[in-house]
Amino acid sequence: MNRTRLCTLLAVFFFVQTGAVFAQMKGWELGGWVGASNYFGDLNTNYRLNRVHLAGGIHTRYNFNERLAFRLGGSYGKISATDADSKNIYEQRRNLSFRSHLVDVSMLLEFNFLPYMHGHRDYFFTPYVFAGPAIFFYNPQAELDGTWYSLPEQGTEGQFRGEEYSTTQGALAYGLGFKMDFSYRWSLGVELSARKVFTDYLDDVSGVYADWRDIQSLRGDIAAALSDRSAEPKIGEPGRQRGNGKSNDIYMFLGVSLQYYFGEIRCPSYNR
């Protein structure tokens, strides 16, 4: 057998074996995660981390191969912020605050930096990145005299009836993580993800102050009081900046996940 034929046979054998192993990575995973949620926006301009809330979710992942995967997930979190935490004098005087529960559904494409194969003795861990669209449901609220009020219904920036912003919005989801097997079917992961939302009303703050008298006549006393929470002398002059409408808000998740793999690897020599 000449050298060319030998090299050809070895190359064919290598690619057949490699292709067989990598092809067997295809399969589904089901998992969940628990961690924390936080928000950055008009009421948290300095990226404070003092109001972090419990969050969690479930997801399913389909592995196309050792590098690419598709993930469908649902997450829950809570976000909140108050101007009382700010060191900015104007924000302290503005005195706005909010809280909101979030339900998030995302479709993500993952890319593994290293080959990743469940049960493999070498390729059992990898850092990864991901991105994709998300839709979320939220409802910002504020407290007044011991009662919590839904802010979209109050028209705090002068929205007319029927022009309230939607509490169902879209977002771009992106982030990074690290995952590794600790058995043939089970794996652990840690992940940091962000949602760049397509609205600036995650916190009910975006544009300028409306005339409180107009809000009062249209929505009532409670809406007028919630639109300008500043103490005397009031700063909510009509047309004065209330928020930064040039930059949309962000919410984030940090979590630890546990996954179960339903696929199979049929080459025992590659099992750990």
C-alpha positions in Angstrom: 0.0 0.0 0.0 1.6 3.3 -1.1 1.8 6.3 1.2 -0.9 8.3 -0.6 -3.5 5.5 -0.2 -2.5 5.0 3.5 -2.9 8.7 4.2 -6.3 8.7 2.4 -7.5 5.8 4.4 -6.4 7.3 7.7 -8.0 10.6 6.9 -11.3 8.9 6.0 -11.2 6.8 9.2 -10.5 9.9 11.3 -13.4 11.9 9.8 -15.8 9.0 10.0 -15.0 8.4 13.6 -15.0 12.1 14.5 -18.2 12.7 12.6 -19.9 9.8 14.3 -18.9 11.0 17.8 -19.9 14.6 17.2 -23.2 13.7 15.5 -24.2 11.8 18.6 -24.3 15.1 20.6 -27.7 15.9 19.1 -30.3 15.7 21.8 -32.6 17.5 24.2 -32.0 18.8 27.7 -34.5 20.0 30.3 -33.5 22.1 33.3 -34.1 24.9 35.6 -32.3 27.7 37.4 -32.4 29.9 40.5 -30.7 33.1 41.2 -31.3 36.9 41.2 -32.7 39.7 39.1 -31.8 43.4 39.0 -32.7 46.5 36.9 -30.8 49.4 35.5 -32.6 52.5 34.2 -33.9 56.0 35.0 -34.3 55.1 38.7 -30.9 53.3 38.9 -28.5 55.3 36.7 -25.4 54.3 38.7 -25.8 50.5 38.4 -26.5 50.0 42.1 -26.9 46.4 43.3 -28.6 47.1 46.6 -32.1 45.9 45.4 -31.5 42.4 44.1 -34.4 40.0 44.1 -35.0 36.3 43.9 -35.5 34.9 40.4 -35.8 31.6 38.7 -36.9 29.7 35.6 -37.1 26.6 33.5 -35.7 25.9 30.0 -35.3 23.2 27.3 -32.3 23.0 25.1 -31.7 21.2 21.8 -28.1 20.5 20.9 -27.5 20.7 17.2 -23.9 19.6 17.6 -21.0 20.1 20.0 -20.9 23.9 19.3 -24.4 25.1 18.7 -27.7 24.8 20.6 -31.2 26.3 20.7 -32.8 27.1 24.0 -36.4 28.0 24.9 -36.9 29.3 28.4 -39.3 30.9 30.8 -38.1 33.1 33.7 -39.6 35.0 36.6 -38.1 37.9 38.5 -38.8 41.0 40.4 -37.2 44.4 40.0 -37.4 47.6 42.0 -35.7 50.9 42.6 -36.1 54.2 44.4 -34.5 57.6 44.1 -33.9 57.5 47.9 -30.9 55.2 47.2 -29.3 57.7 44.8 -26.5 60.0 45.6 -27.6 62.5 42.9 -29.2 65.5 44.5 -31.8 66.0 41.6 -32.8 62.3 41.7 -33.2 62.5 45.5 -35.5 65.5 45.1 -37.4 63.7 42.3 -38.3 61.0 44.8 -39.8 58.4 42.4 -39.8 54.7 43.0 -41.3 51.5 41.6 -41.5 47.8 41.8 -42.5 45.2 39.2 -42.8 41.4 38.8 -41.5 40.1 35.4 -42.4 37.0 33.4 -40.0 36.4 30.6 -40.0 34.0 27.6 -36.9 33.8 25.4 -35.6 31.9 22.3 -31.8 31.8 22.3 -29.1 30.5 20.1 -26.0 29.3 22.1 -22.4 29.0 20.9 -19.9 26.9 22.9 -16.3 28.1 22.8 -15.1 24.6 23.4 -16.5 21.3 22.0 -19.2 20.1 24.5 -20.4 16.6 24.6 -22.3 15.0 27.5 -20.5 12.0 28.9 -17.3 12.7 27.0 -14.0 12.3 29.0 -12.5 15.4 27.6 -15.3 17.7 26.3 -17.5 17.9 29.4 -17.2 21.6 30.0 -17.3 24.9 28.1 -17.9 28.6 28.4 -20.6 29.9 26.1 -22.4 33.0 24.8 -26.0 33.4 23.6 -28.4 35.8 22.1 -32.0 36.0 20.9 -35.4 37.6 21.1 -37.5 37.7 24.3 -41.0 38.8 25.2 -41.9 39.8 28.8 -44.8 40.8 30.9 -44.6 43.4 33.6 -46.6 45.9 35.6 -44.7 48.8 37.4 -46.3 49.8 40.7 -45.7 52.6 43.2 -46.8 53.0 46.9 -48.8 55.9 48.1 -50.1 56.2 51.7 -49.7 52.4 52.2 -51.4 51.4 49.0 -49.7 50.1 45.8 -51.0 51.4 42.5 -50.5 50.2 39.0 -48.6 53.0 37.3 -49.6 52.5 33.6 -53.2 53.2 34.5 -52.2 56.5 36.1 -50.8 58.2 33.0 -48.0 59.8 35.1 -46.4 61.5 32.2 -49.6 62.9 30.7 -50.7 60.0 28.6 -54.3 60.3 27.4 -56.7 57.5 28.1 -56.2 54.7 25.6 -52.6 55.8 25.0 -51.1 54.0 28.0 -47.9 52.1 27.3 -48.2 48.3 26.9 -47.2 46.0 29.7 -46.2 43.3 27.2 -43.0 44.2 25.5 -40.1 42.8 23.5 -36.4 42.6 24.3 -33.0 41.5 23.0 -31.7 38.8 25.3 -27.9 38.2 25.5 -25.3 36.9 27.9 -22.6 34.4 28.8 -22.2 31.4 31.0 -20.2 28.3 31.9 -21.5 24.7 32.0 -20.1 21.3 32.9 -21.2 17.7 33.4 -21.0 16.1 36.8 -22.4 12.8 35.5 -23.4 11.2 32.2 -26.8 12.9 32.2 -26.6 15.8 34.7 -24.9 19.1 34.2 -24.5 22.3 36.2 -24.2 25.9 34.8 -23.8 29.4 35.9 -25.1 32.2 33.7 -25.3 36.0 33.5 -28.0 37.4 31.1 -29.3 40.8 30.2 -32.5 42.0 28.5 -32.2 45.2 26.5 -35.9 46.1 26.4 -37.7 47.9 23.6 -39.4 50.3 26.0 -38.2 53.0 28.4 -41.2 52.6 30.7 -40.0 49.5 32.7 -39.9 51.9 35.7 -42.7 54.3 34.5 -40.1 57.0 33.9 -39.0 58.2 30.5 -39.8 61.7 29.3 -40.8 65.1 30.9 -43.2 66.2 33.5 -46.8 66.9 32.4 -48.9 69.6 34.1 -50.2 67.9 37.3 -53.5 69.8 36.9 -54.1 68.2 33.5 -53.3 64.8 35.1 -55.6 65.5 38.0 -58.5 66.5 35.7 -58.0 63.4 33.5 -57.0 60.7 36.0 -57.7 62.1 39.5 -55.9 63.1 42.6 -53.9 59.8 43.0 -52.5 60.0 39.5 -51.5 63.6 40.0 -49.7 62.7 43.3 -47.9 59.8 41.7 -46.7 61.9 38.8 -44.6 64.2 41.0 -43.4 62.8 44.3 -41.0 65.6 45.1 -41.3 67.6 48.3 -41.9 71.3 48.5 -40.8 73.2 46.6 -42.0 70.9 43.8 -39.7 70.3 40.9 -42.3 68.8 38.4 -42.7 71.9 36.2 -44.4 71.0 32.9 -41.7 70.2 30.3 -38.9 69.6 32.8 -36.9 66.4 32.5 -38.4 63.5 34.4 -36.4 60.7 32.9 -33.9 59.9 30.0 -36.0 58.9 27.0 -32.9 58.4 24.9 -31.8 55.2 26.5 -34.1 52.2 27.2 -34.0 50.2 30.4 -32.3 46.9 31.1 -33.0 44.0 33.5 -30.7 41.2 34.3 -30.6 37.7 35.6 -27.7 35.8 37.4 -28.3 32.2 38.1 -27.1 28.6 38.7 -28.8 26.0 36.6 -29.2 22.2 36.6 -29.9 20.2 33.4 -30.8 16.7 32.5 -29.8 15.3 29.2 -32.1 12.9 27.2 -29.8 12.2 24.3 -27.4 9.3 24.0 -23.7 8.7 23.2 -23.1 5.2 21.9 -19.3 5.1 21.9 -18.4 3.7 25.4 -14.7 4.4 24.8 -15.5 8.1 24.9 -17.5 8.0 28.1 -16.0 9.4 31.3 
